[in-house]
Amino acid sequence: MTTIKAFIKRHPMLTYYILTFAISSGGILLVIGGPGGIPATAEQFERLLPIAIPVQLAGPSVAGLLLTGLVYGRVGFRDLFSRLLRWRVAVRWYAVALLTAPLVFAVVHLALSLVSPVFLPGLVTTDNKAAFLVSGFVGALVVGFLEELGWTGFAIPRLRLRYGVFATGLIVGVLWGTWHLLPHDFWAARISSGELPLALFVAANGFGYLVGQLPAFRMLMVWVYEHTGSLLVAILMHVSLTGCTFILGPGALAISGMPLLIYELVLAVVLWVVVAAVALAKGGQLSRQPLQQRVA
């Protein structure tokens, strides 16, 4: 036990990611009955999804809380809750956190819906708008809170000691995308691939997750956290993104195949344009030095 604890303290980030992926991916594999359940049929996906999502969300949250205790002890938990309750930040950062995703989604859907009605927001096409809004909002709150207990609660502050804002956002963003892929999105691949060959869709979709919208949005999240130090604001920004995905996005069950890939590509391009615009406007602040170098 002493050897394991010493390894964890020497390699907290490696341990965090191993534990996060083990809990999430391992848990989902248990839920779906092992690798043989990948990819799922539509019936299997719909039946097991309500169980699979909480299991996946347990990864970053449980790993973050567990390692906070093991590495930092009570001091770590005090710091975590202090950042969670830090709400006194400039109003402009709340605006950035809450409005970035809605504005991006509005632009993407406005442009794509002119090409085809299949890209109309889910809120527009659903019959029961009130229930759709409530379920999307509640789901976004749960997802944002649980995920950010790990990503921003534990991983990002630790990485910022060694890397700049850009590199931290890229590292966490790529791993965040990988976490979504393994195995949840592979599990839904048969449903999402539509008319495309399954292997082609999985490769294209995987590439999109690893270099597309999630790394771009995570860079913006790290930039906002850099200026606020607030875990609460990071959670709200994640809630905003997930809420837009649930409420505005057509989703993998509404569109599939090439339309889904086009939708994700356009969304990624617009988000990377926003990242570039912020970096230019702020004179390259997305590449600020690691905290240790700045202190030195």
C-alpha positions in Angstrom: 0.0 0.0 0.0 2.8 2.4 0.8 4.4 1.7 -2.6 1.2 2.4 -4.4 0.6 5.6 -2.5 4.2 6.7 -3.2 3.6 6.0 -7.0 0.4 8.0 -6.9 2.1 11.0 -5.3 4.9 10.9 -7.8 2.6 10.5 -10.8 -0.7 12.0 -9.9 -1.7 13.0 -13.5 -0.9 9.6 -14.9 -2.8 7.9 -12.0 -5.8 10.3 -12.6 -6.2 9.4 -16.2 -5.7 5.7 -15.7 -8.3 5.7 -13.0 -10.7 7.9 -14.9 -10.6 5.7 -18.0 -10.7 2.5 -16.0 -13.8 3.5 -14.1 -15.6 4.9 -17.1 -14.7 2.5 -19.8 -14.6 -0.5 -17.5 -17.9 0.4 -16.0 -19.6 0.8 -19.4 -18.1 -2.5 -20.6 -19.7 -4.2 -17.5 -23.0 -2.6 -18.2 -23.1 -3.6 -21.9 -21.8 -7.1 -21.2 -18.2 -6.8 -22.4 -16.6 -6.0 -25.8 -19.1 -8.2 -27.5 -21.7 -5.6 -26.9 -19.9 -3.1 -29.2 -21.4 -1.8 -31.4 -24.9 -1.8 -30.0 -28.1 -2.2 -31.7 -30.7 0.6 -31.4 -32.7 -1.4 -28.9 -29.6 -2.2 -26.7 -28.4 1.4 -26.9 -31.7 2.9 -25.8 -32.2 0.4 -23.0 -28.8 0.6 -21.5 -28.0 4.3 -22.0 -29.6 5.5 -18.8 -27.3 3.2 -16.9 -24.2 3.8 -19.0 -24.1 7.6 -18.7 -23.9 7.7 -14.9 -21.3 5.0 -15.0 -19.2 7.0 -17.4 -19.6 10.2 -15.4 -18.3 8.4 -12.4 -14.8 8.3 -14.0 -13.6 11.9 -13.8 -15.6 12.7 -10.6 -14.6 9.7 -8.5 -11.0 9.9 -9.8 -10.7 13.6 -9.1 -12.1 13.4 -5.5 -10.1 10.2 -4.6 -6.8 11.6 -5.8 -7.5 15.0 -4.2 -7.7 13.2 -0.9 -4.7 10.9 -1.6 -2.4 13.5 -2.9 -3.4 16.7 -1.0 -5.5 15.5 1.9 -7.8 17.9 3.8 -5.9 20.9 2.3 -6.8 19.7 -1.1 -10.5 19.4 -0.3 -10.5 22.8 1.3 -9.0 24.2 -1.9 -11.4 22.3 -4.1 -14.5 23.6 -2.3 -13.0 27.1 -2.1 -12.8 27.1 -5.9 -16.2 25.5 -6.2 -17.7 28.4 -4.2 -15.7 31.1 -5.8 -18.5 33.1 -7.5 -17.2 36.7 -7.2 -15.6 37.1 -10.6 -16.1 39.8 -13.2 -19.4 39.6 -15.0 -17.7 39.4 -18.4 -16.3 36.0 -17.5 -19.9 34.7 -16.7 -20.9 36.1 -20.1 -18.0 34.2 -21.8 -18.7 31.0 -19.9 -22.5 31.0 -20.5 -22.8 32.6 -24.0 -19.9 31.1 -26.0 -21.6 27.8 -26.7 -25.1 29.2 -27.4 -23.7 31.7 -29.9 -21.5 29.1 -31.6 -24.4 26.6 -31.9 -26.7 29.4 -33.2 -24.3 30.3 -36.0 -23.8 26.6 -36.9 -27.5 25.7 -37.0 -28.4 28.9 -38.8 -25.9 28.1 -41.5 -26.6 24.4 -41.8 -30.4 24.6 -41.6 -30.3 26.8 -44.8 -28.8 23.8 -46.5 -31.1 21.1 -45.0 -33.9 21.0 -42.4 -32.2 17.9 -40.9 -29.9 20.4 -39.1 -32.7 22.3 -37.4 -32.2 22.4 -33.6 -33.8 19.7 -31.6 -35.8 22.3 -29.6 -37.4 23.4 -32.9 -38.4 19.9 -34.1 -39.5 18.4 -30.8 -43.2 18.3 -30.0 -42.9 18.6 -26.2 -40.6 21.6 -25.8 -41.1 22.1 -22.1 -40.1 18.6 -21.2 -37.3 18.7 -23.7 -35.9 21.9 -22.2 -36.2 20.6 -18.6 -34.6 17.2 -19.3 -31.8 18.9 -21.3 -31.1 21.4 -18.6 -31.1 18.9 -15.8 -28.9 16.5 -17.8 -26.4 19.3 -18.6 -26.2 20.3 -14.9 -25.4 16.7 -13.8 -22.8 16.2 -16.6 -21.1 19.6 -16.1 -20.8 19.2 -12.4 -19.5 15.6 -12.3 -17.1 16.0 -15.1 -15.5 19.2 -13.9 -14.9 17.8 -10.4 -12.2 15.9 -12.2 -11.1 17.9 -15.3 -10.9 21.3 -13.7 -11.1 20.2 -10.1 -8.0 18.1 -10.2 -6.3 17.8 -13.6 -6.1 21.4 -15.0 -4.5 23.1 -11.9 -1.9 20.4 -11.8 -1.1 20.6 -15.5 -0.8 24.4 -15.3 2.2 24.0 -13.0 4.1 22.5 -16.0 2.4 23.8 -19.1 1.0 27.0 -20.5 -2.7 27.6 -21.1 -2.6 26.4 -24.8 -0.8 23.2 -24.0 -2.9 22.5 -20.9 -6.1 23.0 -22.9 -4.8 20.8 -25.8 -3.7 17.9 -23.5 -7.0 17.9 -21.5 -9.0 18.4 -24.6 -7.5 15.5 -26.5 -7.9 13.2 -23.4 -11.4 14.5 -22.9 -12.2 13.6 -26.5 -10.6 10.1 -26.0 -12.7 9.6 -22.9 -15.9 10.3 -24.9 -14.8 7.8 -27.5 -13.8 4.9 -25.3 -16.1 3.1 -25.3 -19.3 5.1 -25.3 -19.2 6.4 -28.9 -17.8 3.2 -30.3 -20.7 1.5 -28.6 -23.2 3.8 -30.5 -21.3 3.7 -33.8 -23.7 1.3 -35.6 -26.6 3.7 -34.9 -24.6 6.8 -35.8 -22.8 5.6 -38.9 -26.0 5.6 -41.0 -25.2 4.9 -44.7 -21.4 5.1 -44.2 -19.2 2.0 -43.7 -18.8 1.5 -40.0 -15.0 1.5 -40.0 -14.9 4.8 -42.0 -17.4 6.5 -39.7 -15.5 5.3 -36.6 -12.2 6.6 -38.0 -13.6 10.0 -39.1 -15.7 10.5 -35.9 -12.7 9.5 -33.7 -10.4 12.0 -35.5 -13.1 14.7 -35.1 -13.2 14.1 -31.3 -9.5 14.2 -30.9 -8.8 17.4 -32.9 -12.2 19.0 -33.2 -14.7 20.6 -31.0 -13.7 19.2 -27.6 -10.0 20.3 -27.6 -11.1 23.7 -29.0 -13.7 24.3 -26.3 -11.4 23.0 -23.6 -8.8 25.6 -24.5 -11.5 28.2 -24.0 -12.4 26.7 -20.7 -8.8 26.7 -19.5 -8.5 30.3 -20.6 -11.5 31.3 -18.6 -10.4 29.4 -15.6 -7.0 31.0 -15.8 -8.6 34.4 -15.3 -11.2 33.4 -12.7 -9.7 30.5 -10.7 -13.4 29.5 -10.3 -14.4 25.8 -10.5 -18.0 27.1 -10.4 -17.5 29.1 -13.6 -15.9 26.1 -15.3 -18.9 24.0 -14.4 -21.3 26.6 -15.8 -19.3 26.7 -19.0 -19.4 23.0 -19.3 -23.2 23.0 -18.5 -23.7 25.6 -21.3 -21.9 23.4 -23.8 -23.7 20.2 -22.8 -27.0 22.0 -22.6 -26.6 23.3 -26.2 -25.7 19.8 -27.3 -28.8 18.3 -25.7 -31.2 21.1 -26.5 -30.0 22.7 -29.8 -27.9 19.9 -31.4 -29.7 17.3 -33.5 -27.8 14.6 -31.7 -26.5 11.2 -32.9 -30.0 9.7 -32.7 -31.6 12.4 -34.8 -29.0 12.5 -37.6 -26.4 10.0 -38.6 -23.8 9.2 -41.2 -22.4 12.0 -43.4 -24.8 14.7 -42.0 -23.6 13.9 -38.5 -19.9 14.2 -39.6 -20.6 17.4 -41.4 -22.4 18.9 -38.4 -19.5 18.0 -36.1 -16.9 19.3 -38.6 -18.6 22.7 -39.0 -19.0 23.0 -35.2 -15.3 22.2 -34.7 -14.2 24.7 -37.3 -16.3 27.5 -35.8 -14.9 26.7 -32.3 -11.3 26.8 -33.6 -12.1 30.2 -35.2 -13.2 31.4 -31.8 -10.0 30.1 -30.2 -7.9 31.8 -32.9 -9.9 35.1 -32.4 -9.4 35.0 -28.7 -5.6 34.3 -29.0 -5.2 37.2 -31.5 -7.3 39.6 -29.5 -5.5 38.9 -26.3 -2.0 39.0 -27.8 -1.2 35.3 -27.4 -2.4 34.9 -23.8 -3.6 31.4 -24.6 0.1 30.5 -24.5 1.0 32.0 -21.1 3.9 30.3 -19.3 3.5 27.5 -16.7 2.8 28.8 -13.2 6.1 27.6 -11.8 8.1 29.5 -14.5 6.0 32.7 -13.9 6.6 32.5 -10.1 10.4 31.8 -10.7 
